[in-house]
């Protein structure tokens, strides 16, 4: 390691591949975009010359890469307790409590006390994208509780993102919705995009203006005027379950944005809980499943209905 970073040397045995891809494959903890940035910054040499990312490596090429040190993040670690369901060298599986924001936002609000602040304190040697920060694979709204995955390195982040993109990750939520659903199971398939009248909200829009979104649901329990469902999003759009259930006129109880204005049932927050997830571990490929029960505040709502 010199003052500029760690110096790595490689010899190409088989040629024909792009330099950025070739190098990224040999550095699984680094992303391809990060390797491309090194090449632009002159940190990669092929035979003593500065190449382009698109250069096709040839057998016998001598490649030197100076890997820059991990940059500190402006986000401050905070010793906030976390309910960790699983941890290995690649990721954390966390049961997020309601009221916790996932990532710090600009401005005074939500700059501290977030999930990211807590993770940085628990795992100080994180490195994602060349910075000391965790990789947020997917998000949960502030008032949605339940399971969330956090990557510790670039390899884990890329692997998990690829599983989400291929729809190999199975997520299930428990949600209490307004009204009595007329079916035992169903599927909502409607594109979601920014609400043209309220840009801070999402809405069902035309396919040309939104992105495809699919939510499947199964009835778990029925009450007079309400239905407890298991919702399984097959895509990952912002506020997807909340928007889709409101779209079919069964909004989530307690939802301050998409729910009904007149609330007949006292609920401390939106009744939405990410209770189960199934995916493959980035390091081994083993399929694993985690689940968590309803937190006490939502369980109390059901007990009153019962």
C-alpha positions, 0 to 999 in steps of 0.5 A: 500500500502506497500513499495513493492506495494499494498497488495490484499487478496482473498478467493476462492469460486469455485475451479478448475481454474489455479491460473494465470487465476483466478487472472487475471480475478479478476484484469481486469487492469492487464494482465495474463502475468503480473500476471505470472511474479508476481507468478515467483517473489514470489509476490503471496501466497496461504495459505502462500506458493509460488505456481506455475502459473499452480496451480489449486485453491481450494474452501477456498484457501486464496490468497495474491497478492502484486501488484508491483508499476507501473514502470516509463518508459524511454520515456519522456512525451512531450507536443505535440498537439494531434487531439483527436477524442474521449477519455474515461478512457480506450482509446484515438482515435487520428487523427495522422498527417503525419510525426509523428512516433508512437513509439520511436525507439533506436538510435538518430532518432525518440527518441522524437516527437512521438505519445507515447511521446505526449500521455504520456504528455496528460495522465500521469497516464497510466499503461500498462504491469506494466509500465507508457506507453500507449498501442499501439493497431495498428500502422500507418507508419510515413507518413500515416495519420489518425485514430489510437487507443491507450489503457490506460490500460491492459484491454482495450489493451487486449479487442481491440487486441482481436477484431483485432484478431477476425477481428471485427474491420473495418478499411478503408483507402483512397489511390490514386494508379497509373494506372486505375483499370479495376474493380470497386471493388476487393480483394487481397489475398496474404501472406506477409513476409520479402522481401528475397532480401531487409530485411527492406521491406515487400513483397508478398511471399509464404504461407510457408514464410509469413502470410495470408493477405487480402485487399479489395478495392472499386473505389471511383473516377477515373482520367486519369492515377490514381484511388482513392480507399477505401482500407479495410485491413481484416488482419493487416500485416506490410505495407499491403495495400502498398505491395498488391497494388504494387503487382497488379501493382497499387502502391500507389502514392508517396510511396518511398519504393513500388511505381514507381521510376518515378513520374509523379504526384507531391505528398508530401508523400505516398497517404494513409490515415486511414479515418474510423474505427469501433470497440466496446468500451472496457468498455461498448461493444458499437459499435462506428465509427469514420471518418476523412476527407483527410488532406489538403496536400492530398486533394490538390493533388486530386484538381489538378487532378480534 
